[in-house]
Amino acid sequence: MTSNTSLKLAAISMTTSADKARNVDEAERLVRDAAKLGADWVQLPEMFPFMGDYAYNYEMAELEGGPLYQRLAGWAKELKIVLFAGTVGERPKPDEPLDFETKNAIGQKKVFNTSYVFGRDGELLAKYRKIHLFNLNGEDGRPRYAESDGFIPGEEPVSLVVDGLKVALSICYDLRFPALYQLLSKSGDPDVITVPSAFTKGTGLAHWELLLRARAVEHQSYVFAANQTGVHSPGKESFGHALIIDPWGSVLADSGDQPGVALATLSGAALKDVRSRLPALANRRPEVYRGN
């Protein structure tokens, strides 16, 4: 990264339903809109192809390299963008060794919640499987959301370098676990943290912007966060407000509560300026934090 680095980032907000074909067509429309606005990097939200009953999770998911994967790669190549393809349901390979159950209590097959990143040539740059699965209980103590019933947790943190910038990949509920980002920072602090999400309406009102800005300030990095919005099915509603946040913690762009695109410019000069004026990253004392 240099002080001359300047990239337009576009974070998409959409309302995914159980209609996969319609969802993917809508995602394509929004990606093309973002590219027309001059975006260099485009990010879709979590589970943009399908949000419905877990009974259909496996049917709606695909193996890596499947038809949806190829379509996403095609968008990146045609539009000459870096595509952070939100997340999709990824079926485990038939011979893949796993430490977790691949079926839930009633025998439904689980899938991974996977984020693919495609370069401008359509090639896969990185793949990250969501580590932390979201579980939320209602006031009566009963589960309202239980991703562990439909998904297999990932086990490997992932970062990559894109356009000279170190990018740390994360997904939605990961946002609540600072230790993940500390681990991703061991080989150097990220310049950008990605958080494609389907943050719920209730938790989003309280914590979405707060947590995103906290991660930006802690790592003096840009935070690039697409989000689902609106009602997906009875009882499932997302908060919206896809956000792009700068290393000072300021919100540069907000898509609001309707489907659309949040667009902002990443500045290498701004990134270096914040880290130079307030050298918090250099002032850390890991030898003390380890304890006795």
C-alpha positions as CSV (number, residue, x, y, z in Angstrom):
1,M,0.0,0.0,0.0
2,T,1.2,3.5,-0.8
3,S,-0.1,7.0,0.2
4,N,-1.4,7.2,-3.4
5,T,-3.7,4.1,-3.0
6,S,-7.3,5.1,-3.7
7,L,-10.1,2.6,-4.2
8,K,-13.8,2.8,-4.4
9,L,-15.6,0.3,-2.1
10,A,-19.2,-0.7,-2.5
11,A,-21.1,-2.5,0.2
12,I,-24.5,-3.9,-0.8
13,S,-27.7,-4.3,1.2
14,M,-30.4,-6.6,-0.1
15,T,-33.4,-8.5,1.2
16,T,-32.8,-12.2,0.5
17,S,-35.8,-14.6,0.5
18,A,-36.2,-18.4,0.0
19,D,-36.3,-17.9,-3.8
20,K,-32.7,-18.6,-4.9
21,A,-33.1,-17.7,-8.5
22,R,-34.6,-14.3,-7.7
23,N,-32.0,-13.6,-5.0
24,V,-29.1,-14.2,-7.4
25,D,-30.6,-12.1,-10.1
26,E,-31.1,-9.3,-7.6
27,A,-27.5,-9.6,-6.4
28,E,-26.3,-9.4,-10.0
29,R,-28.3,-6.2,-10.5
30,L,-26.8,-4.6,-7.4
31,V,-23.3,-5.7,-8.3
32,R,-23.7,-4.2,-11.7
33,D,-25.1,-1.0,-10.2
34,A,-22.0,-0.8,-8.0
35,A,-19.7,-1.3,-10.9
36,K,-21.5,1.5,-12.9
37,L,-20.8,3.8,-9.9
38,G,-17.1,3.1,-10.4
39,A,-16.6,0.6,-7.5
40,D,-13.2,-1.2,-7.5
41,W,-14.2,-3.6,-4.7
42,V,-17.8,-4.8,-4.3
43,Q,-19.2,-6.8,-1.4
44,L,-22.5,-8.7,-1.1
45,P,-24.1,-9.6,2.2
46,E,-24.2,-12.8,4.1
47,M,-26.2,-15.7,2.6
48,F,-27.4,-13.6,-0.3
49,P,-28.5,-16.6,-2.4
50,F,-30.9,-18.1,0.1
51,M,-32.4,-17.4,3.5
52,G,-35.1,-19.9,4.3
53,D,-35.9,-23.1,6.3
54,Y,-32.8,-25.1,7.1
55,A,-34.6,-28.2,5.6
56,Y,-33.6,-26.7,2.2
57,N,-30.0,-25.5,3.2
58,Y,-28.3,-28.5,1.6
59,E,-30.4,-28.4,-1.6
60,M,-29.8,-24.7,-2.1
61,A,-26.1,-25.0,-1.4
62,E,-23.4,-26.0,-3.9
63,L,-19.9,-27.5,-3.9
64,E,-17.0,-25.1,-4.5
65,G,-16.8,-24.6,-8.2
66,G,-20.5,-25.1,-8.8
67,P,-22.8,-23.0,-11.1
68,L,-23.2,-20.1,-8.7
69,Y,-19.5,-20.0,-8.0
70,Q,-18.9,-19.8,-11.8
71,R,-21.4,-17.1,-12.2
72,L,-19.8,-15.0,-9.4
73,A,-16.4,-15.4,-11.0
74,G,-17.9,-14.3,-14.3
75,W,-19.2,-11.1,-12.8
76,A,-15.8,-10.2,-11.3
77,K,-14.1,-10.9,-14.6
78,E,-16.6,-9.1,-16.8
79,L,-16.9,-6.0,-14.6
80,K,-13.2,-5.9,-13.7
81,I,-13.9,-5.7,-10.0
82,V,-12.7,-7.5,-6.9
83,L,-15.8,-9.3,-5.7
84,F,-16.2,-10.1,-2.0
85,A,-19.1,-12.5,-2.7
86,G,-20.9,-12.2,0.6
87,T,-21.5,-15.7,1.8
88,V,-23.1,-18.7,0.2
89,G,-24.0,-22.2,1.4
90,E,-21.1,-24.5,0.6
91,R,-21.6,-28.3,0.7
92,P,-18.8,-30.2,2.3
93,K,-16.9,-32.4,-0.1
94,P,-17.9,-36.1,0.1
95,D,-14.5,-37.2,1.4
96,E,-13.7,-34.1,3.5
97,P,-12.6,-35.0,7.1
98,L,-14.6,-32.9,9.6
99,D,-14.5,-32.5,13.4
100,F,-18.2,-31.5,13.5
101,E,-21.5,-33.2,12.9
102,T,-22.8,-32.8,9.3
103,K,-26.4,-33.4,10.2
104,N,-28.7,-31.7,12.8
105,A,-30.8,-33.4,15.5
106,I,-33.6,-34.2,13.0
107,G,-31.3,-35.5,10.3
108,Q,-31.1,-32.5,8.0
109,K,-27.7,-32.0,6.2
110,K,-25.7,-29.0,7.3
111,V,-23.4,-26.8,5.0
112,F,-20.7,-24.3,5.5
113,N,-21.4,-20.5,5.5
114,T,-18.6,-19.6,3.1
115,S,-17.2,-16.3,1.7
116,Y,-15.4,-16.4,-1.6
117,V,-13.2,-13.5,-2.9
118,F,-12.7,-13.3,-6.7
119,G,-10.1,-11.1,-8.4
120,R,-10.6,-9.0,-11.6
121,D,-9.6,-12.0,-13.7
122,G,-12.3,-14.1,-12.2
123,E,-9.8,-16.3,-10.2
124,L,-10.5,-17.2,-6.6
125,L,-8.2,-15.2,-4.3
126,A,-9.4,-16.6,-1.0
127,K,-12.1,-18.6,0.8
128,Y,-13.3,-18.3,4.4
129,R,-15.8,-20.4,6.2
130,K,-17.6,-18.7,9.1
131,I,-16.1,-19.7,12.4
132,H,-18.6,-18.4,14.9
133,L,-22.2,-19.6,14.4
134,F,-25.0,-17.2,15.6
135,N,-27.3,-18.4,18.3
136,L,-29.9,-16.2,20.0
137,N,-32.5,-17.0,22.6
138,G,-35.8,-15.1,23.0
139,E,-37.1,-13.7,26.3
140,D,-38.7,-17.0,27.0
141,G,-35.3,-18.7,26.8
142,R,-36.1,-20.6,23.7
143,P,-33.9,-20.4,20.6
144,R,-34.9,-17.8,18.0
145,Y,-31.9,-18.2,15.8
146,A,-29.7,-21.3,15.8
147,E,-27.2,-21.3,13.0
148,S,-25.6,-24.4,14.5
149,D,-28.8,-26.3,13.4
150,G,-28.1,-25.5,9.7
151,F,-24.3,-24.9,9.4
152,I,-21.0,-26.4,10.1
153,P,-18.4,-24.1,11.7
154,G,-15.2,-23.2,9.9
155,E,-11.9,-23.6,11.7
156,E,-9.3,-21.5,9.8
157,P,-9.0,-17.7,10.1
158,V,-8.1,-16.2,6.6
159,S,-6.5,-13.0,5.4
160,L,-5.1,-12.0,2.0
161,V,-3.4,-9.2,0.2
162,V,-5.5,-7.3,-2.5
163,D,-4.2,-4.3,-4.3
164,G,-1.4,-4.1,-1.8
165,L,-3.8,-4.0,1.2
166,K,-3.9,-6.7,3.9
167,V,-7.6,-7.8,4.2
168,A,-8.9,-9.8,7.1
169,L,-12.0,-11.8,6.3
170,S,-14.8,-12.3,8.8
171,I,-18.6,-12.9,8.7
172,C,-21.4,-11.3,10.8
173,Y,-21.3,-12.9,14.3
174,D,-17.5,-13.1,14.1
175,L,-17.7,-9.3,14.8
176,R,-18.4,-10.0,18.5
177,F,-15.1,-11.9,19.0
178,P,-12.1,-9.5,19.1
179,A,-9.7,-12.4,19.6
180,L,-10.3,-13.5,16.0
181,Y,-9.1,-10.1,14.7
182,Q,-6.2,-10.1,17.1
183,L,-5.2,-13.5,15.7
184,L,-5.5,-12.2,12.1
185,S,-3.3,-9.3,13.1
186,K,-0.3,-11.4,14.2
187,S,1.3,-11.2,10.8
188,G,0.6,-7.5,10.6
189,D,-2.5,-5.4,11.2
190,P,-5.2,-5.5,8.5
191,D,-5.8,-2.4,6.4
192,V,-9.3,-3.6,5.7
193,I,-11.7,-5.8,7.7
194,T,-14.6,-7.3,5.8
195,V,-17.8,-8.2,7.5
196,P,-20.6,-9.5,5.1
197,S,-23.6,-9.9,7.4
198,A,-27.2,-10.7,8.1
199,F,-27.3,-8.8,11.4
200,T,-30.8,-9.0,12.9
201,K,-33.0,-6.0,13.4
202,G,-32.9,-6.2,17.2
203,T,-29.2,-6.8,17.7
204,G,-28.4,-4.4,14.8
205,L,-30.2,-1.5,16.5
206,A,-28.1,-2.0,19.6
207,H,-24.7,-3.2,18.3
208,W,-24.1,-3.2,14.6
209,E,-22.5,0.3,14.1
210,L,-21.0,0.2,17.6
211,L,-19.1,-3.1,17.0
212,L,-18.0,-2.1,13.5
213,R,-16.6,1.2,14.6
214,A,-14.9,-0.5,17.6
215,R,-13.1,-2.9,15.2
216,A,-12.1,0.0,13.0
217,V,-10.6,2.0,15.9
218,E,-8.9,-1.1,17.5
219,H,-7.0,-1.9,14.3
220,Q,-6.9,1.5,12.7
221,S,-8.3,0.0,9.6
222,Y,-11.2,0.4,7.2
223,V,-14.2,-1.8,7.9
224,F,-16.2,-2.9,4.8
225,A,-19.5,-4.3,5.9
226,A,-22.4,-5.4,3.6
227,N,-25.7,-6.3,5.4
228,Q,-29.1,-7.9,4.7
229,T,-32.1,-5.7,5.3
230,G,-35.9,-6.1,5.8
231,V,-38.1,-9.1,6.4
232,H,-36.9,-12.4,5.0
233,S,-39.6,-14.6,6.4
234,P,-42.0,-14.4,9.4
235,G,-39.8,-13.7,12.5
236,K,-36.6,-13.1,10.5
237,E,-35.7,-9.5,9.9
238,S,-32.3,-7.9,9.2
239,F,-31.1,-4.4,10.2
240,G,-29.7,-3.1,6.9
241,H,-27.3,-0.2,7.0
242,A,-24.4,-1.6,5.0
243,L,-21.5,0.6,6.2
244,I,-18.0,1.6,5.2
245,I,-16.0,3.0,8.2
246,D,-12.6,4.7,8.1
247,P,-9.6,4.0,10.4
248,W,-10.6,6.9,12.7
249,G,-14.0,5.2,13.3
250,S,-16.0,7.6,11.2
251,V,-18.9,6.2,9.0
252,L,-18.1,7.2,5.4
253,A,-21.2,5.5,3.8
254,D,-24.5,4.0,5.0
255,S,-27.0,2.3,2.7
256,G,-29.9,2.9,5.1
257,D,-32.7,0.4,5.7
258,Q,-33.6,-0.2,2.1
259,P,-31.7,-2.4,-0.5
260,G,-29.0,-0.5,-2.2
261,V,-25.3,0.4,-2.2
262,A,-23.0,2.2,0.2
263,L,-20.1,3.7,-1.7
264,A,-17.0,5.3,-0.3
265,T,-13.3,5.8,-1.1
266,L,-10.5,4.1,0.7
267,S,-7.5,6.3,1.0
268,G,-4.0,5.0,1.6
269,A,-3.0,8.4,2.7
270,A,-5.7,8.6,5.4
271,L,-4.8,5.1,6.6
272,K,-1.1,6.1,7.1
273,D,-2.0,9.4,8.6
274,V,-4.2,7.9,11.4
275,R,-1.5,5.3,12.2
276,S,1.2,8.0,12.2
277,R,-0.6,10.6,14.4
278,L,-1.9,8.0,16.9
279,P,0.6,5.2,16.9
280,A,-1.5,2.9,19.1
281,L,-0.6,-0.2,17.0
282,A,3.1,0.5,17.6
283,N,2.5,1.2,21.3
284,R,1.0,-2.2,22.1
285,R,2.9,-4.3,24.7
286,P,2.2,-8.0,24.0
287,E,4.8,-9.2,26.4
288,V,2.6,-7.8,29.2
289,Y,-0.7,-9.0,27.8
290,R,0.5,-12.7,27.9
291,G,0.2,-12.6,31.7
292,N,2.2,-14.8,34.1
